[in-house]
Amino acid sequence: MSRISAGIFFCLFIFPIFLHAQLINYTPYPKGYFTWPVGAKPSLVANFGELRPNHYHMGLDCRTDQKENLPILAAADGYIAKVKIESFGFGRAIYINHPNGLTTLYAHLNKFTPELEKYITEQQYKLQQWKIFIDIPEDLFPVNQGDFIAYSGNTGGSQGPHLHFEIRDTKTDKVLNPLLFGFPIEDNIAPDILRLAIYDRRISTYEQTPAVFSLKKINGVYVPAGGAINVKSDKVSFAITSFDRYTGSTNQNGIYGAVLMENGKQLIRFEMDSISYDETRYLNAHIDYKTKSSGGSYLQHLSALPGHTNGIYYSSGEEDGIISLADATSKTITIKVYDANYNVSTLQFNLNKIEPLSAITEPAGKLFKPGNINIFENDALSFFLPENSLYDAFHFQYREMNDADGRPVYQLHNTTVPVQQYFQVKIKEDFSVRDTGRIVMKRFFNSKDDFKKAIFDRGWYKASFREFGNFQLILDVVPPVATPLWGFRDGMHLSGKNRIGFSVTDNTEDIDSFTALLDGKWLRFSNDKAKNFIYEVDEYCSPGEHNLTIIVKDLAGNTTKKSYRFTR
């Protein structure tokens, strides 16, 4: 162990550049080109590549001192190229294009600059949409580095005040790791490696529970607490739980990359950089999805599953990180984990194959394979998974049952197997002809419900989803409920009030559309976080008497229409 530790010390501290060049690719992005985008001390809540439900975190979450309305500043010269406003996701966001071919994004904002705010309001009224994603002519809003562009906020999918900041390749829209651009975030702490998991790769990762090993440090190197690891398989792979921390912070942030080595030879590495939003759902192939969805920890694979195609992995051979013990009984395994600041941690152990190998029992059910079009159908239900939907093989399980009211429910496997692509589910059920437009398909599992409008097609009702679970058809004839907020009522005088709001609910949870008309003209109601619809009184509501009509429609087409007279 002392020789190993001395060698590691020599590699890490005497020849760090050589080590990194061999193991991890630190892309030479321009350092110092971008400045910190928040008018506050540089500090992070979250970094690029952190593991989130169904996606990687795709930027930096910059602290705003737990406050809203701090100044947000252009990180470099350029021009405002796009603005997005949406209920979830980014909330209110600005995109700035820069002369070096990169784009910066600033999200969860409150108000923009007055000039930009006026322009966006005009566009919303022109399009008659609050939710927008628009291109802006290059010459309208040029910016210099450090210019004020907006106030920080908590809009969209934000859980607390902060700025979400991204750097993208303008041409490809790939999101780059901002911590490789030299921002002033002090980090002298190597990542923590909490646990190691081992998989028998003779079978699917979804049809096993991995062996999990706790770790300890000896002379600065992580080792399994029980020493050498013995396996009864000739083909295995690994996953780790690991976090990074910054100097002066206790936050558990995401790691930048990891490398797997066998007897000193690099087999595979992954790195968190250059990922598009089209690829971010491949996180579900990078982690042990079954373990996480069952309430366990995040485990990051050090092998590429057969259906993982998005490119964070870089393999030195055809095995994609799977260790073969067919011709050997023992191997030395080394795993190196890195952050974006060249700090590295090492895990090392001996892996031993012992005989006899464990028996393999194949589960019942139809085998679904990645890379194939997988189809299931019977007289009541059918669906097919497009070619690039699965990450690993599994045996599909199906069950029919009835709910408490006697309505049929169809269980399509369970939620421990993730799906990359949307797939269409078709259910045959008898409803009267006049009801065909009022049918929704419900997907539910545990406490989560999803609803989609069901389209009638030659005796079948169809809708698309991206998760397995329980499916059933529902006849929905219940219109949405719109409840006025803050005491707003018919015939009132708005003296002293500067906003009108409605809380909208529906039995299927999702609202298809909300339209407000003031004296017959479209009026802009915001819908941040999809909780309430709110109108902030502005120049589009002049003093005097008015008639406000709201029209709310749900997924099944059920409509609620209400009118209110008021005076301002």
C-alpha positions in Angstrom: 0.0 0.0 0.0 2.9 2.4 0.7 4.3 1.9 -2.8 0.9 2.6 -4.3 0.5 5.8 -2.3 3.9 7.0 -3.2 3.3 6.4 -6.8 0.0 8.3 -6.7 1.6 11.2 -4.9 4.3 11.4 -7.6 1.8 11.3 -10.4 -0.6 13.8 -9.0 1.8 16.4 -7.7 4.9 16.1 -9.8 3.4 15.5 -13.2 -0.3 16.7 -13.1 -0.4 18.0 -16.7 0.8 14.6 -18.0 -1.7 12.7 -15.8 -4.6 14.8 -17.0 -3.6 14.7 -20.6 -3.6 10.9 -20.4 -6.8 10.4 -18.4 -9.2 13.4 -18.6 -9.7 15.9 -21.4 -9.7 19.5 -19.9 -10.8 21.4 -23.0 -8.7 24.6 -23.3 -11.6 27.1 -23.2 -10.7 30.8 -23.1 -9.9 31.8 -19.4 -10.9 35.2 -18.4 -13.1 35.9 -21.4 -16.3 35.9 -19.3 -16.8 37.7 -16.0 -19.0 36.8 -13.1 -22.7 37.5 -14.1 -24.1 38.4 -10.7 -23.5 41.7 -8.8 -22.5 39.7 -5.7 -19.5 37.7 -4.4 -18.9 34.7 -6.7 -20.3 31.6 -5.0 -22.2 28.5 -6.2 -25.3 26.6 -5.2 -24.8 23.9 -7.9 -22.4 23.2 -10.7 -22.5 21.7 -14.2 -23.2 18.0 -14.5 -24.9 17.5 -11.1 -27.4 14.6 -11.2 -31.0 15.6 -11.2 -34.3 13.7 -11.9 -34.2 12.7 -15.7 -31.4 15.3 -16.5 -28.0 16.6 -15.8 -27.8 20.1 -14.3 -26.7 22.1 -17.3 -25.0 25.1 -15.9 -24.0 27.0 -12.7 -26.4 28.0 -10.1 -24.9 31.3 -8.9 -25.8 32.6 -5.4 -27.7 35.8 -5.1 -27.4 36.0 -1.3 -30.8 34.3 -1.0 -32.3 37.5 -2.4 -34.2 38.5 -5.5 -33.6 41.6 -7.6 -29.8 41.6 -7.5 -28.3 43.0 -10.7 -27.5 40.4 -13.4 -24.6 41.5 -15.7 -23.6 40.6 -19.2 -20.6 38.2 -18.9 -19.0 39.5 -22.1 -19.6 41.8 -25.1 -22.3 40.7 -27.5 -26.0 41.2 -28.2 -29.3 39.8 -26.7 -30.3 37.2 -29.2 -33.2 35.4 -27.6 -35.7 35.7 -24.7 -37.7 32.8 -23.2 -40.6 33.0 -20.8 -42.2 29.8 -19.5 -44.0 28.5 -16.4 -41.4 26.0 -15.4 -37.8 25.4 -16.7 -35.9 28.7 -17.0 -38.8 30.9 -16.1 -37.7 34.3 -17.6 -34.4 33.9 -19.4 -32.0 35.9 -21.6 -29.6 34.5 -24.2 -26.6 36.7 -25.3 -24.5 35.8 -28.4 -20.8 36.7 -28.2 -18.3 37.3 -31.0 -16.2 34.2 -30.0 -19.0 31.8 -31.2 -20.4 31.2 -27.7 -23.7 32.1 -26.1 -24.4 32.8 -22.4 -27.8 32.1 -20.8 -29.2 33.8 -17.7 -32.3 32.2 -16.2 -34.9 32.5 -13.3 -34.9 36.3 -13.8 -37.4 38.9 -12.6 -37.7 42.1 -14.6 -35.5 42.8 -17.6 -34.0 46.2 -18.4 -36.9 48.7 -19.1 -36.1 48.8 -22.8 -36.1 45.0 -23.1 -39.1 44.7 -20.9 -41.1 47.0 -23.1 -40.0 45.2 -26.3 -41.0 41.8 -24.8 -44.4 43.0 -23.6 -45.1 44.3 -27.1 -44.2 40.9 -28.6 -46.4 39.1 -26.1 -49.4 41.2 -27.0 -48.6 40.9 -30.7 -48.5 37.1 -30.4 -51.2 37.0 -27.8 -49.1 34.6 -25.7 -47.4 35.0 -22.3 -45.3 32.0 -22.8 -42.8 32.9 -25.6 -39.4 31.9 -27.0 -38.4 34.5 -29.6 -35.3 35.5 -31.6 -34.4 39.2 -31.3 -32.7 41.1 -34.2 -29.0 41.5 -33.7 -28.9 45.2 -33.7 -31.7 45.9 -31.2 -30.0 45.2 -27.8 -26.1 45.2 -28.0 -24.4 44.8 -24.6 -20.9 45.4 -23.3 -19.3 43.2 -20.7 -20.6 44.1 -17.2 -23.8 45.8 -18.5 -26.9 45.4 -16.4 -29.4 43.2 -18.3 -32.0 42.1 -15.7 -32.8 41.5 -12.0 -32.2 38.1 -10.4 -35.3 36.2 -9.4 -36.9 32.9 -8.6 -39.1 32.3 -11.7 -39.7 29.0 -13.5 -38.4 25.7 -12.0 -36.3 27.5 -9.4 -36.7 26.4 -5.8 -35.1 29.5 -4.3 -33.5 32.8 -5.5 -30.5 32.3 -7.7 -29.2 32.8 -11.2 -28.9 29.8 -13.5 -26.0 30.5 -15.9 -24.9 28.6 -19.0 -22.3 28.8 -21.7 -23.2 27.2 -25.0 -21.6 26.7 -28.4 -23.8 29.0 -30.5 -23.7 26.8 -33.6 -24.3 23.4 -32.1 -26.2 24.5 -28.9 -24.1 22.1 -26.9 -23.8 23.3 -23.3 -20.2 23.7 -22.1 -18.9 23.3 -18.5 -18.6 26.9 -17.3 -16.0 25.9 -14.6 -13.5 25.3 -17.4 -13.6 29.0 -18.2 -11.6 30.2 -15.2 -14.3 31.8 -13.0 -13.1 32.8 -9.5 -14.5 29.8 -7.6 -11.8 28.6 -5.2 -11.6 24.8 -5.1 -8.7 23.0 -3.5 -10.7 20.0 -2.4 -10.6 16.6 -4.2 -14.0 14.8 -4.7 -15.3 12.5 -2.0 -16.0 8.9 -3.1 -18.6 7.5 -0.8 -19.4 4.0 -2.1 -18.6 1.4 -4.8 -21.2 -0.8 -6.6 -20.4 -3.9 -8.6 -22.7 -5.4 -11.3 -22.8 -8.9 -12.8 -22.8 -8.0 -16.5 -23.9 -11.4 -17.6 -27.4 -10.1 -16.9 -29.2 -6.7 -17.3 -28.5 -4.0 -14.8 -32.2 -3.6 -14.3 -32.6 -7.3 -13.2 -30.2 -7.3 -10.3 -29.3 -5.5 -7.1 -25.6 -4.5 -7.2 -23.2 -5.4 -4.4 -22.4 -2.2 -2.6 -19.2 -1.6 -0.7 -18.4 1.1 1.8 -15.0 2.8 1.5 -12.2 4.1 3.7 -9.0 6.1 3.2 -5.6 4.7 3.7 -2.6 7.0 3.0 -4.9 9.2 0.9 -6.3 6.4 -1.3 -9.8 5.1 -1.0 -10.1 1.3 -0.6 -13.0 -1.0 0.1 -13.5 -1.3 3.8 -13.4 -5.1 3.6 -10.2 -5.3 1.5 -10.1 -7.2 -1.8 -13.4 -7.8 -3.6 -14.4 -11.3 -4.7 -17.0 -12.0 -7.4 -18.7 -15.1 -8.8 -18.9 -13.8 -12.3 -16.5 -13.5 -15.3 -17.9 -10.2 -16.4 -18.5 -7.2 -14.1 -18.8 -3.5 -14.1 -18.7 -0.7 -11.5 -20.5 2.4 -10.4 -19.6 5.0 -7.7 -21.3 7.5 -5.5 -19.1 10.6 -5.6 -19.5 14.3 -4.9 -17.3 17.4 -5.2 -17.0 20.3 -2.7 -15.6 23.8 -3.0 -13.3 25.5 -0.6 -15.4 27.0 2.2 -18.6 25.2 1.2 -20.3 22.1 2.4 -22.5 21.7 -0.7 -22.3 18.3 -2.4 -21.7 19.2 -6.0 -21.3 17.2 -9.1 -17.9 15.7 -10.2 -16.3 16.5 -13.5 -15.2 13.1 -14.6 -13.9 9.6 -13.7 -11.6 7.1 -15.2 -11.6 3.3 -14.9 -8.3 1.5 -15.2 -7.5 -2.3 -15.2 -4.0 -3.3 -14.3 -2.8 0.3 -15.0 -4.5 0.5 -18.4 -7.3 3.0 -19.0 -10.5 1.3 -20.1 -13.1 4.1 -20.1 -13.7 7.6 -18.8 -16.6 10.0 -18.6 -16.6 13.8 -18.4 -19.2 16.3 -17.9 -18.9 18.8 -20.7 -20.5 19.6 -24.1 -24.0 18.1 -23.5 -27.1 19.3 -25.4 -30.6 19.4 -24.0 -31.5 16.7 -26.5 -29.0 14.5 -24.7 -29.5 15.4 -21.0 -32.1 12.7 -20.4 -29.3 10.1 -21.0 -28.5 10.8 -17.4 -30.9 7.8 -16.9 -28.4 5.6 -18.6 -25.4 7.0 -16.7 -26.8 6.3 -13.3 -28.2 3.1 -11.8 -31.8 4.1 -12.4 -33.3 1.2 -10.7 -31.5 1.8 -7.5 -32.3 5.6 -7.5 -35.9 5.1 -8.4 -36.3 2.6 -5.6 -35.2 5.2 -3.0 -31.4 4.6 -3.1 -28.4 6.8 -3.8 -27.1 8.1 -7.1 -24.6 5.5 -8.5 -22.7 6.7 -11.6 -21.8 3.9 -14.0 -18.2 3.5 -15.1 -19.3 1.6 -18.2 -21.6 2.6 -21.0 -24.9 0.7 -21.1 -25.7 -0.8 -24.6 -28.3 1.9 -25.4 -26.3 4.9 -24.1 -25.4 7.0 -27.2 -24.9 10.6 -26.1 -21.1 10.7 -25.8 -20.0 11.5 -22.2 -18.1 8.2 -22.3 -14.7 7.7 -24.0 -13.8 4.0 -24.3 -10.4 2.5 -25.1 -11.8 -0.7 -26.4 -15.0 -2.6 -27.3 -16.0 -3.6 -23.8 -17.1 -0.1 -22.8 -15.9 -0.4 -19.2 -16.9 -4.0 -18.6 -14.2 -6.1 -16.9 -13.7 -9.5 -18.3 -12.3 -12.2 -15.9 -12.7 -15.0 -18.4 -9.0 -15.6 -18.7 -7.9 -14.3 -15.3 -8.7 -14.8 -11.6 -7.4 -11.5 -10.3 -7.0 -7.9 -11.5 -6.0 -4.5 -10.0 -8.8 -1.9 -10.5 -8.1 1.8 -10.2 -10.8 4.5 -10.4 -9.8 8.2 -10.5 -12.4 10.8 -9.9 -11.8 14.5 -10.9 -13.3 17.9 -10.4 -13.0 20.8 -12.9 -10.1 22.3 -10.9 -7.6 19.4 -11.4 -8.3 17.9 -7.9 -8.3 14.1 -8.0 -9.2 11.3 -5.7 -8.2 7.6 -6.2 -10.0 4.4 -5.4 -8.0 1.1 -5.8 -8.6 -2.5 -5.0 -7.9 -6.1 -6.1 -10.8 -7.9 -7.9 -10.8 -11.7 -7.6 -12.9 -14.2 -9.5 -13.9 -17.2 -7.4 -15.4 -20.5 -8.6 -18.0 -21.7 -9.0 -19.7 -18.8 -10.8 -23.2 -18.0 -9.7 -26.0 -19.4 -11.6 -28.1 -17.2 -13.9 -31.9 -17.4 -13.7 -33.7 -15.7 -16.6 -36.9 -13.8 -15.5 -40.3 -14.5 -17.2 -41.6 -12.1 -19.8 -40.8 -11.0 -23.3 -37.2 -9.8 -23.7 -37.0 -6.1 -24.7 -33.6 -5.1 -26.1 -31.9 -1.7 -26.7 -31.4 -0.8 -30.3 -34.5 -2.6 -31.3 -38.1 -1.6 -32.0 -39.9 -3.4 -29.1 -43.6 -4.2 -29.5 -46.3 -5.5 -27.2 -49.9 -6.0 -28.2 -53.0 -7.9 -27.3 -56.8 -7.4 -27.8 -57.0 -4.6 -25.2 -53.7 -2.7 -25.4 -50.7 -2.2 -27.7 -47.6 -0.1 -27.7 -44.2 0.0 -29.3 -40.9 1.5 -28.2 -38.9 3.3 -30.9 -35.5 2.0 -31.7 -33.4 4.2 -29.4 -35.7 4.0 -26.4 -33.9 1.6 -24.0 -30.5 1.7 -22.4 -30.3 -2.0 -21.3 -32.3 -5.2 -21.9 -35.0 -6.4 -19.6 -37.9 -8.9 -19.5 -41.2 -7.0 -19.9 -43.9 -7.6 -17.4 -47.6 -6.9 -18.1 -50.7 -7.2 -15.9 -54.4 -6.3 -16.3 -56.5 -5.3 -13.3 -59.5 -3.1 -12.2 -59.6 0.0 -10.0 -62.0 0.5 -7.1 -64.7 1.5 -9.6 -64.3 -1.5 -11.7 -62.5 0.3 -14.6 -59.7 -1.5 -16.4 -56.1 -0.7 -15.6 -53.1 -1.9 -17.6 -49.7 -2.2 -15.9 -46.8 -1.8 -18.3 -43.8 -3.1 -16.4 -42.8 -0.6 -13.6 -40.9 2.6 -13.2 -37.5 1.0 -12.3 -36.8 0.9 -16.1 -36.3 4.3 -17.7 -37.3 5.1 -21.3 -35.5 7.7 -23.5 -38.1 8.3 -26.2 -41.8 9.0 -26.1 -43.8 5.9 -27.0 -47.5 5.6 -28.0 -49.9 3.6 -25.9 -53.2 2.4 -27.5 -56.1 1.2 -25.5 -59.3 -0.3 -26.9 -62.4 0.6 -24.8 -66.1 1.2 -25.7 -67.3 4.7 -25.1 -70.3 6.3 -26.8 -69.6 8.2 -30.1 -70.4 11.6 -28.4 -67.8 10.9 -25.7 -64.8 10.3 -28.0 -63.5 13.8 -27.6 -63.7 13.8 -23.8 -61.3 10.9 -23.1 -58.0 11.3 -21.4 -55.4 8.7 -20.7 -54.0 8.5 -17.2 -50.6 7.1 -16.3 -49.9 6.6 -12.6 -47.5 4.8 -10.4 -47.0 5.3 -6.7 -48.1 9.0 -6.1 -47.3 10.4 -9.5 -50.1 11.0 -12.1 -49.8 12.0 -15.7 -52.7 12.9 -18.0 -52.7 13.2 -21.8 -55.5 13.9 -24.3 -56.5 10.5 -25.8 -57.0 10.6 -29.6 -59.6 8.3 -31.0 -58.4 6.2 -34.0 -60.5 3.4 -35.4 -61.7 2.0 -32.2 -58.5 2.7 -30.2 -57.6 5.6 -28.0 -53.9 6.6 -28.2 -51.6 9.0 -26.3 -47.8 9.2 -25.9 -45.7 8.9 -22.7 -42.1 8.5 -21.6 -42.4 6.3 -18.5 -43.8 2.9 -17.7 -46.5 2.4 -15.1 -50.3 1.9 -14.9 -52.5 3.2 -17.7 -56.2 3.7 -18.0 -58.8 5.7 -19.9 -61.0 8.2 -18.2 -64.1 9.9 -19.4 -63.7 13.6 -18.3 -66.8 15.8 -18.4 -65.7 18.0 -15.5 -64.8 21.6 -16.4 -61.9 23.5 -14.7 -62.5 25.6 -11.7 -61.3 29.2 -11.7 -61.3 30.9 -8.3 -60.6 34.7 -8.0 -57.7 35.7 -5.8 -57.2 38.6 -3.4 -60.9 39.4 -3.1 -61.5 40.1 -6.8 -65.2 39.9 -7.6 -67.8 41.1 -10.1 -68.6 44.8 -9.8 -65.6 45.8 -7.6 -63.5 48.9 -7.8 -59.8 48.2 -8.1 -58.9 51.2 -5.9 -55.5 50.5 -4.3 -55.1 47.1 -6.1 -52.4 46.6 -8.8 -53.1 43.0 -9.8 -55.9 40.5 -10.6 -55.4 36.8 -10.2 -57.1 33.4 -10.6 -56.3 30.0 -9.1 -57.2 27.4 -11.7 -57.7 23.7 -10.8 -58.9 20.6 -12.8 -59.5 17.0 -12.0 -56.8 16.0 -14.5 -54.4 18.6 -13.1 -53.2 20.0 -16.4 -54.8 23.0 -18.1 -54.7 23.2 -21.9 -55.3 27.0 -22.2 -56.1 30.1 -20.2 -57.3 33.2 -22.2 -58.2 36.6 -20.7 -60.0 39.3 -22.7 -60.3 42.8 -21.4 -63.2 44.6 -23.3 -62.8 42.0 -26.0 -59.0 42.3 -26.4 -56.3 39.8 -25.2 -54.8 40.6 -21.8 -51.5 39.2 -20.6 -51.8 37.0 -17.5 -48.5 35.4 -16.3 -48.4 31.8 -15.1 -45.1 31.4 -13.2 -44.7 27.8 -11.8 -48.2 27.0 -13.3 -49.8 27.8 -9.9 -51.8 31.0 -10.5 -52.7 33.2 -13.5 -51.8 36.8 -12.6 -52.3 40.1 -14.3 -50.2 43.0 -13.1 -52.2 46.2 -13.9 -50.4 48.2 -16.6 -51.1 50.6 -19.5 -53.3 48.0 -21.2 -55.9 48.6 -18.5 -56.9 52.3 -18.6 -58.9 54.1 -15.9 -62.6 53.6 -16.2 -65.1 50.7 -16.4 -64.1 47.4 -17.9 -65.4 43.9 -18.7 -63.0 41.0 -18.0 -63.7 37.6 -19.5 -61.6 34.5 -18.8 -61.8 31.2 -20.7 -60.2 28.1 -19.3 -60.0 24.8 -21.2 -58.7 21.5 -19.9 -57.1 18.6 -21.8 -60.5 17.0 -22.7 -61.9 20.3 -24.0 -64.1 21.0 -21.0 -64.4 24.8 -20.8 -65.1 27.3 -18.1 -66.0 30.9 -19.1 -66.6 33.7 -16.6 -67.1 37.5 -16.9 -66.4 40.2 -14.4 -67.2 43.9 -14.4 -64.8 46.2 -12.6 -63.7 49.8 -12.4 -60.2 51.1 -12.2 
